[in-house]
Amino acid sequence: MSNKAYLVTARKYRPLLFKDVVAQEHVTETLKNAIRLDRLAHAYMFTGPRGVGKTTAARIVAKAINCTTPIEDRDDRAEPCRTCVSCQSFEEGRNMNIIEIDAASNNKVEDVRDLRETVRIPPQANRMKVYIIDEVHMLSNAAFNALLKTLEEPPPHAMFIFATTEPHKVLPTIQSRCQRFDFRRIATSESVERLREICDTEDISVDDESLMLIARKGDGALRDALSVFDQAVSLCGNDIKYPELIRALGVVDTDLYFNVTQAVTDGKSAEMILIVDRVVRTGYDLQEFVDGLAEHLRNLLVASTVKDPTLIEATEADRKRIVDHGKTFSESTLLSLITIMGDVSESLRLSRQPRLKLEMALLRMATLPSSVDIKSALDKLSKLEKMAASGEIKIVSEVRQVSSPTSEQAAVRPTPKITPAPAAAVSPPAPAPQAAPVPAPAPAPQAAPVPAPAPVPQAAPAPAPSATPPKPAPAPAAAPEENDPEEKDTAPLDTAETPISDSSDVPVHSAPVPQPSPSTPPPSPDPGISLFMEPPAIKKPRSRNEPTNQTSTAEEVLVLDKDEDPLSEPDALSLVKPAWDAIVHEVMASEKQLGSFLKHATVHDFGERTVLLSVPDDFHAKALRSERARLIRQLTEATDLGIDRIAFKIEAPSVDPSDLSDTESSAREQLEDLCEKNPAVRALVERFGGEIVW
């Protein structure tokens, strides 16, 4: 065994020159310029995290100041020569003019008073007397106040260099009398380079993964990384391998983090429980596992958002793996995962059941991809609305109406109440179809009675529902040759309208007024439509664009276009508006959700048995379509008018430009406001556990 004392790597390779200080060029260059120009201050304060070179830089400054070699003969005209008597005595610990004081153990006011007595004594055989006070923030307030006067007006031969990791604890009066230099954390890549240099000097074989692990364990402090390096050499010898090193140091394997994120992608909750079990059985620290997983998620976020992969602190192989894996996640998902890890990291230390806490967090992560993204859902709904408006997709409710004759007849039943006005408007062409072979559809219910007078008395009862239902059955058999070729799909519709065609005279227009009295109110086009399904206002007959051989275009079912207003009836409108206000007030008292929609709808017009409601947007129109049958019934009872339809007209509320704010709210604020005010969106968020991630 050698008689020479062993020095740890941190002491053995401690920098002795400014150029050896790692990653603090912004400090060393300033100090070297001050030495070259002879513009040295009487007090300096070096701040920064532990193990980054604060005390080392203070020692180099003290040695360079007292170096007896002329500036012109020094390296870089600032570095200490390390050959003169002053430099050698300092490196050997014999120099009496460079004094290091530990403020943690000499923090009393009496210690500062002793310091004040020695400051007055000039240096021996050196230019200046340098006091290096480490951890200066540990001094008491009384000690700071005792030092204040000396620090403000020191002797010309004295210099103070303070080093601290907590500058906020130093009195402002002390800081104001010092030049402050902030030392930064050392990047992982710079620590790896320094470790590789030491390995080459010591003839130690080590792989890149091990160097990266050691540097990351240092957490920005090179001194800590060198301590881990000494431990690795003691455990693995001169050939350090990554698999052996992680087992020896008890570090969580990187593959475990990839397993977690892969389980998130696959939605495997059981895999999360197994991962936690493995972490516990292996003996990993749960807090270290959470911190490492948060770092891994951060790397994935960087890989998915930033084009430069060098921002990821990992080896080249791991960096490529992270970039490929990050493509499977969206930015919003990664932000949510990091938020979950941040929450569990804060509460894990104080939890009485840390394993359960970690398991619950990982299970939340596994179920996150299946949760509803409200913004994506709203975007998809808007896209579907545009496709439906442009005719790219077919409304499901419209297909159901065509496929079921029974539902068709029920849906078309209200239409005779809308058609009399157009029929009266085009009364001249009406006699022509009655004199021609039109009796094919009209006498279809009357095919059995052959005498000519029979159809005349049947014209009046035609609107009565009790007379017409039993007779549509023989109608298809009566005239199949005329209807089938062109009107195969709309045969029930034409059959239902035929009685109105035959009786479109002026007396018939007054007859339908008492028709709202049937026991069952006119149904909505599709009572089963959901809130987010676009129902047709009234089924659009094919004869609107292609007139059939049975009815004229004036006798078609009224279809209200988006920018079309029905003919106004002022007298009836004066009855409908107060009735509508009363209905809104009544509904608001019992059904808040529906009432909130009705409150934003106003009666715009009334005509041709159709109430036109103005709504602020298409969302309100969709919500109220499912309640049309109920609203028609209530309006009919309140006004005694023949109301068959409710149509909607979208009118954005007018806004005074002077009230508009200069700044628009952010997308996140709009989503939050939508979640608070819109009951449908709020129900979606509560039902599916949605979160705003934008």
C-alpha positions as CSV (number, residue, x, y, z in Angstrom):
1,M,0.0,0.0,0.0
2,S,1.4,3.4,-1.0
3,N,2.4,5.9,1.7
4,K,1.0,8.7,-0.4
5,A,-2.4,9.9,0.8
6,Y,-5.2,9.3,-1.6
7,L,-7.0,12.3,-3.0
8,V,-10.5,12.2,-4.3
9,T,-10.9,13.2,-7.9
10,A,-12.7,16.4,-7.0
11,R,-9.6,17.6,-5.1
12,K,-7.0,16.0,-7.3
13,Y,-8.3,17.7,-10.4
14,R,-9.4,21.0,-8.8
15,P,-8.7,23.8,-11.3
16,L,-5.5,25.8,-10.6
17,L,-5.9,28.3,-13.5
18,F,-8.7,30.3,-14.9
19,K,-8.7,28.3,-18.1
20,D,-9.4,25.1,-16.1
21,V,-12.6,26.3,-14.6
22,V,-15.5,24.6,-16.4
23,A,-18.4,26.5,-17.9
24,Q,-17.8,29.8,-16.1
25,E,-16.2,31.8,-18.9
26,H,-18.4,34.8,-18.3
27,V,-16.8,35.1,-14.8
28,T,-13.2,34.1,-15.6
29,E,-12.9,36.5,-18.6
30,T,-14.1,39.4,-16.5
31,L,-11.7,38.7,-13.7
32,K,-8.8,38.3,-16.1
33,N,-9.5,41.6,-17.7
34,A,-9.6,43.3,-14.3
35,I,-6.2,41.8,-13.5
36,R,-4.7,42.9,-16.9
37,L,-6.1,46.5,-16.4
38,D,-5.3,46.6,-12.7
39,R,-8.9,47.5,-12.0
40,L,-9.6,45.1,-9.1
41,A,-12.4,45.9,-6.7
42,H,-11.9,45.6,-2.9
43,A,-14.9,43.2,-2.5
44,Y,-16.5,40.5,-4.7
45,M,-19.4,38.2,-4.1
46,F,-19.6,34.9,-6.0
47,T,-23.0,33.3,-6.0
48,G,-24.4,30.1,-7.5
49,P,-25.3,26.5,-6.8
50,R,-23.0,24.1,-5.0
51,G,-20.0,22.6,-6.8
52,V,-19.7,25.0,-9.7
53,G,-16.4,26.6,-8.8
54,K,-17.1,29.6,-6.6
55,T,-14.4,29.0,-4.0
56,T,-12.0,27.7,-6.6
57,A,-12.3,30.9,-8.6
58,A,-11.7,32.9,-5.5
59,R,-8.5,31.0,-4.8
60,I,-7.3,31.5,-8.4
61,V,-8.0,35.3,-8.1
62,A,-6.1,35.5,-4.8
63,K,-3.2,33.6,-6.3
64,A,-3.1,35.7,-9.5
65,I,-3.2,39.0,-7.5
66,N,-0.2,38.0,-5.4
67,C,1.8,36.3,-8.2
68,T,5.2,38.0,-8.4
69,T,5.7,37.2,-12.1
70,P,5.2,40.3,-14.3
71,I,1.9,40.5,-16.3
72,E,3.8,40.4,-19.6
73,D,5.4,37.1,-18.8
74,R,2.3,35.3,-17.6
75,D,0.1,33.0,-19.7
76,D,-2.7,35.1,-21.2
77,R,-1.3,38.1,-19.3
78,A,-3.6,37.2,-16.3
79,E,-3.0,33.6,-15.3
80,P,-0.9,32.9,-12.2
81,C,2.5,31.5,-13.1
82,R,2.5,28.6,-10.5
83,T,6.3,28.9,-10.3
84,C,7.0,31.9,-8.2
85,V,7.4,31.7,-4.4
86,S,4.0,33.2,-3.7
87,C,2.1,30.7,-6.0
88,Q,4.0,27.7,-4.7
89,S,3.5,28.7,-1.1
90,F,-0.3,29.1,-1.7
91,E,-0.6,25.7,-3.4
92,E,1.3,24.1,-0.6
93,G,-0.9,25.8,2.0
94,R,1.9,28.0,3.5
95,N,0.8,31.4,2.4
96,M,-0.2,33.6,5.3
97,N,-1.7,36.4,3.2
98,I,-4.6,34.4,1.7
99,I,-7.0,33.6,4.5
100,E,-10.1,31.3,4.1
101,I,-12.9,31.6,6.7
102,D,-15.9,29.3,7.0
103,A,-18.7,31.6,8.0
104,A,-20.9,28.6,9.0
105,S,-18.6,28.1,12.1
106,N,-17.4,31.7,12.5
107,N,-20.7,33.5,12.4
108,K,-20.6,35.4,15.6
109,V,-20.0,39.1,16.0
110,E,-16.9,38.4,18.1
111,D,-15.4,36.5,15.1
112,V,-15.9,39.6,12.9
113,R,-14.4,41.9,15.5
114,D,-11.3,39.7,15.5
115,L,-11.3,39.9,11.7
116,R,-11.4,43.7,11.9
117,E,-8.3,43.7,14.1
118,T,-6.2,41.5,11.7
119,V,-7.3,43.4,8.6
120,R,-5.2,46.4,9.6
121,I,-2.0,44.4,9.5
122,P,-0.4,44.7,6.1
123,P,0.7,41.6,4.2
124,Q,4.2,40.1,4.4
125,A,6.0,39.5,1.1
126,N,2.8,39.8,-0.9
127,R,0.9,42.6,-2.6
128,M,-2.4,42.1,-0.9
129,K,-4.1,40.3,1.9
130,V,-7.1,38.4,0.6
131,Y,-10.0,37.2,2.8
132,I,-12.1,34.4,1.3
133,I,-15.3,34.0,3.4
134,D,-17.2,30.9,2.3
135,E,-21.0,30.5,3.0
136,V,-21.2,34.2,4.0
137,H,-25.0,34.0,4.3
138,M,-24.5,32.1,7.5
139,L,-23.3,35.2,9.3
140,S,-25.7,36.8,11.8
141,N,-27.1,40.2,11.3
142,A,-24.9,41.5,14.1
143,A,-21.9,40.1,12.4
144,F,-22.9,41.7,9.1
145,N,-23.4,45.0,10.7
146,A,-20.0,44.8,12.4
147,L,-18.4,44.0,9.1
148,L,-20.2,46.8,7.2
149,K,-17.8,49.7,8.1
150,T,-14.7,47.7,7.3
151,L,-16.2,46.5,4.0
152,E,-17.2,50.1,3.1
153,E,-13.7,51.6,3.7
154,P,-11.2,48.7,3.8
155,P,-7.4,49.3,4.0
156,P,-5.8,49.6,0.6
157,H,-4.0,46.2,1.0
158,A,-7.2,44.2,1.9
159,M,-9.6,42.4,-0.5
160,F,-12.7,40.4,0.5
161,I,-14.2,37.6,-1.7
162,F,-17.5,36.3,-0.4
163,A,-19.0,33.0,-1.7
164,T,-22.6,31.9,-1.1
165,T,-25.3,29.6,-2.4
166,E,-28.1,31.8,-1.0
167,P,-27.4,35.5,-1.8
168,H,-30.9,36.5,-0.8
169,K,-29.9,35.9,2.8
170,V,-27.1,38.5,2.6
171,L,-28.0,42.0,3.8
172,P,-28.6,44.4,0.9
173,T,-26.1,46.8,2.5
174,I,-23.4,44.2,2.1
175,Q,-24.4,43.3,-1.4
176,S,-24.4,46.9,-2.5
177,R,-20.7,47.2,-1.6
178,C,-19.6,44.1,-3.6
179,Q,-19.2,43.3,-7.3
180,R,-21.5,40.3,-7.8
181,F,-20.8,37.4,-10.1
182,D,-23.4,34.7,-10.6
183,F,-22.0,31.2,-11.4
184,R,-24.3,29.0,-13.5
185,R,-25.1,25.4,-13.3
186,I,-22.8,23.2,-15.5
187,A,-24.5,21.6,-18.4
188,T,-24.6,17.8,-18.7
189,S,-22.6,17.8,-21.9
190,E,-19.8,20.0,-20.4
191,S,-19.6,17.6,-17.3
192,V,-19.4,14.7,-19.7
193,E,-16.4,16.3,-21.5
194,R,-14.6,17.0,-18.3
195,L,-15.2,13.4,-17.0
196,R,-13.9,12.0,-20.3
197,E,-10.7,14.0,-19.9
198,I,-10.2,12.6,-16.4
199,C,-10.9,9.1,-17.6
200,D,-8.3,9.4,-20.4
201,T,-5.8,10.7,-17.8
202,E,-6.5,8.0,-15.4
203,D,-6.6,5.3,-18.1
204,I,-10.2,4.2,-17.2
205,S,-12.5,2.6,-19.8
206,V,-16.1,3.9,-19.7
207,D,-19.0,3.9,-22.1
208,D,-21.0,6.9,-23.1
209,E,-24.2,5.8,-21.2
210,S,-22.2,5.6,-18.0
211,L,-20.7,9.0,-18.5
212,M,-24.1,10.5,-19.2
213,L,-25.5,8.8,-16.1
214,I,-22.7,10.1,-13.9
215,A,-23.0,13.6,-15.2
216,R,-26.8,13.6,-14.7
217,K,-26.4,12.4,-11.2
218,G,-24.2,15.5,-10.5
219,D,-27.3,17.7,-11.3
220,G,-25.3,20.6,-12.7
221,A,-22.5,20.4,-10.0
222,L,-19.2,19.0,-11.3
223,R,-18.0,18.3,-7.8
224,D,-21.0,16.0,-7.2
225,A,-20.4,14.3,-10.5
226,L,-16.8,13.7,-9.6
227,S,-17.9,12.1,-6.3
228,V,-20.2,9.8,-8.2
229,F,-17.3,9.0,-10.6
230,D,-15.1,8.0,-7.6
231,Q,-17.9,5.7,-6.4
232,A,-18.3,4.1,-9.9
233,V,-14.6,3.4,-10.1
234,S,-14.6,1.8,-6.7
235,L,-17.6,-0.4,-7.7
236,C,-16.7,-1.3,-11.2
237,G,-12.9,-0.9,-11.4
238,N,-11.2,0.6,-14.4
239,D,-13.8,-0.8,-16.9
240,I,-17.2,0.9,-16.2
241,K,-20.2,-0.6,-18.0
242,Y,-23.7,0.9,-17.9
243,P,-25.7,-2.3,-16.8
244,E,-23.4,-2.8,-13.8
245,L,-23.3,0.9,-12.9
246,I,-27.1,1.3,-12.7
247,R,-27.3,-1.8,-10.4
248,A,-24.5,-0.5,-8.2
249,L,-25.8,3.0,-7.9
250,G,-29.5,2.0,-7.6
251,V,-30.4,4.2,-10.6
252,V,-33.7,3.7,-12.4
253,D,-33.1,2.1,-15.8
254,T,-34.2,4.3,-18.7
255,D,-36.1,1.4,-20.3
256,L,-38.5,1.6,-17.4
257,Y,-39.5,5.1,-18.3
258,F,-40.1,4.0,-21.9
259,N,-42.2,1.1,-20.6
260,V,-44.4,3.7,-18.8
261,T,-45.0,5.9,-21.8
262,Q,-45.6,2.9,-24.0
263,A,-48.3,1.7,-21.6
264,V,-49.8,5.2,-21.9
265,T,-49.9,4.8,-25.6
266,D,-51.5,1.4,-25.5
267,G,-53.8,2.3,-22.6
268,K,-52.6,-0.7,-20.5
269,S,-53.6,0.0,-16.9
270,A,-52.4,-3.4,-15.7
271,E,-49.0,-2.7,-17.1
272,M,-48.8,0.4,-14.8
273,I,-49.5,-1.7,-11.7
274,L,-46.7,-4.1,-12.7
275,I,-44.2,-1.3,-13.3
276,V,-44.9,0.1,-9.8
277,D,-44.4,-3.4,-8.3
278,R,-41.1,-3.7,-10.1
279,V,-39.9,-0.3,-8.8
280,V,-40.8,-1.3,-5.3
281,R,-39.3,-4.8,-5.4
282,T,-36.1,-3.5,-7.0
283,G,-35.7,-1.0,-4.2
284,Y,-35.8,2.2,-6.3
285,D,-36.6,5.4,-4.5
286,L,-40.2,6.3,-5.5
287,Q,-39.4,10.0,-5.5
288,E,-36.4,9.4,-7.7
289,F,-38.5,7.4,-10.1
290,V,-41.1,10.2,-10.3
291,D,-38.4,12.8,-11.0
292,G,-36.9,10.6,-13.6
293,L,-40.2,10.0,-15.3
294,A,-41.0,13.7,-15.3
295,E,-37.6,14.3,-17.0
296,H,-38.4,11.6,-19.5
297,L,-41.7,13.3,-20.3
298,R,-40.0,16.6,-20.7
299,N,-37.6,15.1,-23.2
300,L,-40.6,13.7,-25.2
301,L,-42.2,17.1,-25.2
302,V,-39.0,18.7,-26.4
303,A,-38.7,16.1,-29.1
304,S,-42.3,16.6,-30.3
305,T,-42.2,20.4,-30.3
306,V,-38.6,21.5,-31.1
307,K,-36.7,20.5,-34.2
308,D,-33.3,20.6,-32.4
309,P,-32.7,17.3,-30.6
310,T,-29.6,18.6,-28.9
311,L,-31.8,20.1,-26.2
312,I,-32.4,16.6,-25.0
313,E,-29.8,15.6,-22.3
314,A,-29.1,12.0,-23.4
315,T,-26.7,9.9,-25.4
316,E,-27.0,9.9,-29.2
317,A,-28.8,6.5,-29.1
318,D,-31.2,7.5,-26.4
319,R,-31.8,10.8,-28.1
320,K,-32.9,9.1,-31.4
321,R,-35.1,6.7,-29.4
322,I,-36.8,9.6,-27.6
323,V,-37.4,11.5,-30.9
324,D,-39.0,8.4,-32.5
325,H,-41.1,7.7,-29.4
326,G,-42.2,11.3,-29.0
327,K,-43.9,11.2,-32.4
328,T,-46.7,9.0,-30.9
329,F,-47.8,11.7,-28.5
330,S,-49.6,15.0,-29.1
331,E,-48.4,18.1,-27.3
332,S,-51.6,18.4,-25.3
333,T,-51.3,14.8,-24.1
334,L,-47.7,15.3,-23.0
335,L,-48.7,18.5,-21.1
336,S,-51.4,16.6,-19.3
337,L,-49.0,13.8,-18.4
338,I,-46.4,16.2,-17.1
339,T,-49.1,18.0,-15.0
340,I,-50.0,14.6,-13.4
341,M,-46.4,13.9,-12.6
342,G,-46.0,17.4,-11.1
343,D,-49.0,16.9,-8.8
344,V,-47.8,13.5,-7.6
345,S,-44.2,14.8,-7.1
346,E,-45.4,17.5,-4.7
347,S,-47.6,15.2,-2.6
348,L,-45.5,12.0,-2.6
349,R,-43.2,13.1,0.1
350,L,-46.0,13.8,2.6
351,S,-48.2,10.9,1.6
352,R,-48.6,8.0,4.1
353,Q,-49.2,5.6,1.2
354,P,-46.7,6.7,-1.5
355,R,-47.1,3.5,-3.5
356,L,-50.8,3.9,-3.8
357,K,-50.3,7.6,-4.7
358,L,-47.9,6.6,-7.5
359,E,-50.2,3.8,-8.8
360,M,-53.2,6.2,-9.0
361,A,-51.1,8.7,-10.9
362,L,-49.9,6.1,-13.4
363,L,-53.5,4.8,-13.9
364,R,-54.7,8.3,-14.6
365,M,-51.9,8.5,-17.2
366,A,-53.0,5.2,-18.8
367,T,-56.6,6.3,-19.1
368,L,-55.7,9.8,-20.4
369,P,-55.7,9.0,-24.1
370,S,-59.3,7.7,-24.0
371,S,-60.6,10.8,-22.4
372,V,-62.5,13.4,-24.4
373,D,-60.6,16.4,-25.8
374,I,-63.3,19.0,-25.8
375,K,-61.6,21.2,-28.3
376,S,-61.2,18.3,-30.8
377,A,-64.8,17.3,-30.3
378,L,-66.0,20.8,-31.0
379,D,-63.8,21.0,-34.1
380,K,-65.3,17.8,-35.4
381,L,-68.8,19.0,-34.7
382,S,-68.1,22.2,-36.6
383,K,-66.7,20.2,-39.5
384,L,-69.8,18.0,-39.6
385,E,-72.1,21.0,-39.6
386,K,-70.3,22.5,-42.6
387,M,-70.4,19.2,-44.4
388,A,-74.1,18.9,-43.7
389,A,-74.8,22.4,-44.9
390,S,-72.9,21.9,-48.1
391,G,-74.7,18.6,-48.8
392,E,-71.6,16.4,-48.5
393,I,-73.2,14.1,-45.9
394,K,-76.8,12.9,-45.6
395,I,-78.8,13.5,-42.5
396,V,-79.7,10.3,-40.7
397,S,-83.1,11.5,-39.6
398,E,-84.1,12.3,-43.2
399,V,-83.4,8.8,-44.2
400,R,-85.5,7.4,-41.5
401,Q,-88.5,9.5,-42.6
402,V,-88.3,8.1,-46.1
403,S,-87.9,4.5,-45.1
404,S,-91.0,4.4,-42.8
405,P,-94.3,5.2,-44.5
406,T,-96.0,5.5,-41.1
407,S,-93.6,8.1,-39.9
408,E,-93.8,9.8,-43.2
409,Q,-97.5,10.2,-43.0
410,A,-97.1,11.5,-39.4
411,A,-94.5,14.0,-40.4
412,V,-96.4,15.2,-43.5
413,R,-99.7,15.4,-41.6
414,P,-99.1,19.0,-40.5
415,T,-98.3,20.1,-44.1
416,P,-101.9,20.5,-45.3
417,K,-102.1,23.4,-42.8
418,I,-99.2,25.2,-44.5
419,T,-100.2,24.7,-48.2
420,P,-103.6,26.5,-48.4
421,A,-101.9,30.0,-48.8
422,P,-99.8,29.0,-51.8
423,A,-102.8,27.2,-53.3
424,A,-104.9,30.3,-53.1
425,A,-102.2,32.4,-54.6
426,V,-102.2,30.2,-57.8
427,S,-105.9,29.5,-58.0
428,P,-106.1,29.8,-61.8
429,P,-104.0,26.7,-62.5
430,A,-105.9,24.7,-59.8
431,P,-109.0,23.9,-61.9
432,A,-106.8,22.4,-64.7
433,P,-105.6,19.5,-62.7
434,Q,-109.1,18.8,-61.4
435,A,-110.5,18.6,-64.9
436,A,-107.6,16.6,-66.2
437,P,-106.6,13.0,-65.1
438,V,-105.8,14.3,-61.6
439,P,-108.5,12.1,-60.0
440,A,-105.8,9.4,-59.9
441,P,-104.5,10.5,-56.5
442,A,-107.5,12.4,-55.3
443,P,-110.2,9.9,-55.9
444,A,-107.8,7.2,-54.7
445,P,-109.7,7.0,-51.4
446,Q,-112.9,7.3,-53.5
447,A,-112.1,4.7,-56.1
448,A,-115.0,2.4,-55.0
449,P,-117.9,4.8,-55.6
450,V,-118.3,5.1,-59.4
451,P,-121.0,7.8,-59.5
452,A,-119.7,11.3,-60.3
453,P,-121.5,13.1,-57.5
454,A,-119.6,11.0,-54.9
455,P,-116.4,13.0,-54.9
456,V,-118.2,16.3,-54.3
457,P,-119.5,15.5,-50.9
458,Q,-116.2,13.8,-49.9
459,A,-114.2,17.0,-50.5
460,A,-115.2,18.6,-47.2
461,P,-114.4,15.7,-44.9
462,A,-111.1,15.1,-46.6
463,P,-109.1,17.1,-43.9
464,A,-110.7,15.2,-41.1
465,P,-108.2,12.5,-39.8
466,S,-111.0,10.0,-39.1
467,A,-112.1,9.8,-42.7
468,T,-108.7,9.6,-44.5
469,P,-106.7,6.9,-42.5
470,P,-108.8,3.8,-43.5
471,K,-108.6,4.6,-47.3
472,P,-104.9,5.0,-48.1
473,A,-104.6,1.2,-48.3
474,P,-106.4,0.8,-51.6
475,A,-104.7,3.9,-53.0
476,P,-101.5,2.2,-54.3
477,A,-103.7,-0.4,-56.1
478,A,-105.9,2.2,-57.7
479,A,-103.3,4.0,-59.7
480,P,-99.9,2.2,-59.6
481,E,-99.1,2.9,-63.2
482,E,-99.1,6.7,-62.8
483,N,-97.2,7.0,-59.5
484,D,-94.5,4.3,-59.6
485,P,-92.4,5.5,-62.6
486,E,-91.5,8.9,-61.1
487,E,-92.7,9.1,-57.5
488,K,-91.6,5.8,-56.0
489,D,-90.0,7.4,-53.0
490,T,-92.5,10.2,-52.4
491,A,-95.7,8.2,-53.0
492,P,-96.9,8.4,-49.4
493,L,-96.0,12.2,-49.3
494,D,-98.1,12.9,-52.4
495,T,-100.9,10.7,-51.2
496,A,-101.1,12.7,-48.0
497,E,-101.1,16.0,-49.9
498,T,-103.7,15.0,-52.4
499,P,-106.8,15.8,-50.4
500,I,-105.5,19.3,-50.0
501,S,-104.9,19.5,-53.8
502,D,-108.6,18.7,-54.5
503,S,-109.9,21.0,-52.0
504,S,-107.7,24.0,-52.5
505,D,-110.6,26.4,-52.9
506,V,-111.2,29.5,-50.8
507,P,-113.6,27.7,-48.3
508,V,-111.0,25.2,-47.6
509,H,-108.6,27.9,-46.4
510,S,-111.0,28.8,-43.6
511,A,-111.8,25.2,-42.7
512,P,-108.4,24.2,-41.4
513,V,-108.4,27.0,-38.7
514,P,-110.2,24.7,-36.1
515,Q,-107.9,21.8,-37.1
516,P,-105.4,22.3,-34.2
517,S,-108.0,20.7,-32.0
518,P,-107.0,17.0,-32.6
519,S,-106.0,15.2,-29.4
520,T,-102.5,14.6,-30.5
521,P,-100.4,17.7,-31.4
522,P,-98.5,17.8,-34.7
523,P,-95.3,15.9,-34.1
524,S,-91.8,17.4,-34.9
525,P,-90.1,16.0,-37.9
526,D,-88.1,13.7,-35.8
527,P,-88.8,13.6,-32.0
528,G,-85.8,11.3,-31.4
529,I,-83.1,13.6,-32.7
530,S,-80.3,14.3,-30.3
531,L,-78.8,17.6,-29.4
532,F,-76.0,17.3,-31.9
533,M,-77.9,15.9,-34.9
534,E,-79.0,18.2,-37.6
535,P,-82.8,17.5,-38.2
536,P,-84.5,18.6,-41.4
537,A,-87.0,21.5,-40.8
538,I,-89.6,19.7,-43.0
539,K,-88.9,17.0,-45.4
540,K,-88.1,18.6,-48.8
541,P,-90.3,17.0,-51.5
542,R,-88.6,16.1,-54.7
543,S,-91.1,18.0,-56.7
544,R,-89.7,21.3,-55.5
545,N,-87.0,21.0,-58.2
546,E,-88.7,18.3,-60.4
547,P,-92.5,18.9,-60.6
548,T,-94.4,15.7,-60.7
549,N,-97.5,14.9,-62.8
550,Q,-99.8,15.1,-59.8
551,T,-99.2,18.4,-58.0
552,S,-98.0,21.8,-59.0
553,T,-95.1,23.6,-57.4
554,A,-97.6,25.9,-55.7
555,E,-99.0,23.0,-53.8
556,E,-95.7,21.8,-52.4
557,V,-94.8,21.7,-48.7
558,L,-93.4,25.0,-47.5
559,V,-89.6,24.8,-47.0
560,L,-88.0,27.8,-45.4
561,D,-84.6,28.7,-46.7
562,K,-81.9,30.1,-44.5
563,D,-82.4,33.7,-45.7
564,E,-86.1,33.4,-46.5
565,D,-88.8,35.0,-44.3
566,P,-92.4,33.8,-44.5
567,L,-95.2,36.2,-45.3
568,S,-96.0,38.3,-42.3
569,E,-99.3,38.4,-40.6
570,P,-99.2,41.4,-38.3
571,D,-102.4,40.7,-36.4
572,A,-101.4,37.1,-35.5
573,L,-97.8,38.3,-34.7
574,S,-99.2,40.5,-32.0
575,L,-100.7,37.4,-30.4
576,V,-97.7,35.2,-30.8
577,K,-95.1,37.4,-29.2
578,P,-96.7,37.8,-25.8
579,A,-97.6,34.1,-25.8
580,W,-94.0,33.3,-26.5
581,D,-92.8,35.5,-23.6
582,A,-95.2,33.8,-21.3
583,I,-94.0,30.3,-22.4
584,V,-90.4,31.3,-21.8
585,H,-91.2,32.6,-18.3
586,E,-93.1,29.4,-17.5
587,V,-90.3,27.1,-18.7
588,M,-87.6,29.1,-16.9
589,A,-89.3,28.5,-13.6
590,S,-89.3,24.7,-14.0
591,E,-86.5,23.8,-16.5
592,K,-83.5,26.1,-16.2
593,Q,-81.5,24.4,-19.0
594,L,-84.2,24.6,-21.6
595,G,-85.3,28.0,-20.4
596,S,-81.7,29.4,-21.0
597,F,-82.0,28.4,-24.6
598,L,-85.5,29.8,-25.0
599,K,-84.4,33.1,-23.4
600,H,-82.1,33.8,-26.3
601,A,-84.8,33.1,-28.9
602,T,-87.3,35.8,-30.0
603,V,-90.3,35.7,-32.3
604,H,-89.2,37.3,-35.6
605,D,-92.2,36.7,-37.8
606,F,-95.4,34.6,-38.2
607,G,-97.1,33.6,-41.4
608,E,-98.4,30.6,-43.3
609,R,-98.9,28.8,-39.9
610,T,-95.1,29.1,-39.3
611,V,-93.5,30.8,-36.4
612,L,-90.0,32.2,-37.3
613,L,-87.7,32.4,-34.2
614,S,-84.5,34.4,-34.2
615,V,-81.6,32.6,-32.4
616,P,-78.0,33.9,-31.9
617,D,-76.3,30.8,-33.4
618,D,-76.8,27.4,-34.9
619,F,-76.1,25.8,-31.6
620,H,-79.3,27.2,-30.1
621,A,-81.3,26.2,-33.2
622,K,-80.1,22.6,-32.8
623,A,-81.0,22.6,-29.1
624,L,-84.5,23.9,-29.7
625,R,-85.4,21.6,-32.6
626,S,-85.9,18.7,-30.3
627,E,-88.5,20.7,-28.4
628,R,-90.5,21.9,-31.4
629,A,-93.5,19.7,-30.9
630,R,-93.9,20.8,-27.3
631,L,-93.5,24.5,-28.3
632,I,-96.0,24.2,-31.1
633,R,-98.6,22.7,-28.8
634,Q,-98.1,25.4,-26.1
635,L,-98.2,28.2,-28.7
636,T,-101.4,26.8,-30.2
637,E,-103.1,26.5,-26.9
638,A,-102.0,30.1,-25.9
639,T,-103.0,31.8,-29.2
640,D,-105.8,29.6,-30.7
641,L,-103.9,29.9,-34.0
642,G,-103.2,27.1,-36.5
643,I,-99.5,26.9,-35.8
644,D,-97.9,23.9,-37.6
645,R,-94.2,24.7,-37.7
646,I,-91.4,26.5,-35.9
647,A,-88.5,27.6,-38.1
648,F,-85.3,29.3,-37.0
649,K,-83.4,32.2,-38.3
650,I,-79.8,32.8,-37.2
651,E,-79.1,36.4,-36.3
652,A,-75.9,37.3,-34.5
653,P,-76.7,39.8,-31.7
654,S,-75.7,43.3,-32.6
655,V,-72.7,44.6,-30.6
656,D,-71.7,48.2,-30.2
657,P,-68.1,48.6,-31.6
658,S,-67.3,50.9,-28.8
659,D,-67.9,48.1,-26.3
660,L,-65.4,45.8,-27.9
661,S,-62.2,45.2,-26.1
662,D,-58.9,45.9,-27.8
663,T,-57.5,42.6,-26.9
664,E,-59.2,39.2,-27.6
665,S,-59.4,36.6,-25.0
666,S,-57.1,33.6,-25.4
667,A,-58.3,30.3,-26.8
668,R,-58.1,28.8,-23.3
669,E,-60.2,31.6,-21.8
670,Q,-62.8,31.0,-24.5
671,L,-63.0,27.3,-23.8
672,E,-63.2,28.0,-20.0
673,D,-66.1,30.4,-20.7
674,L,-67.8,27.9,-22.9
675,C,-67.5,25.2,-20.3
676,E,-69.1,27.5,-17.6
677,K,-71.9,29.0,-19.7
678,N,-72.9,26.2,-22.1
679,P,-74.8,23.4,-20.3
680,A,-74.1,20.9,-23.1
681,V,-70.3,21.4,-23.0
682,R,-70.3,21.4,-19.2
683,A,-72.2,18.1,-19.2
684,L,-69.6,16.6,-21.6
685,V,-66.7,17.7,-19.4
686,E,-68.3,16.3,-16.3
687,R,-69.4,13.0,-18.0
688,F,-66.1,12.2,-19.7
689,G,-63.7,13.9,-17.2
690,G,-62.5,16.3,-19.9
691,E,-59.7,18.8,-19.3
692,I,-58.9,22.1,-21.1
693,V,-55.4,21.6,-22.6
694,W,-55.2,24.4,-25.1
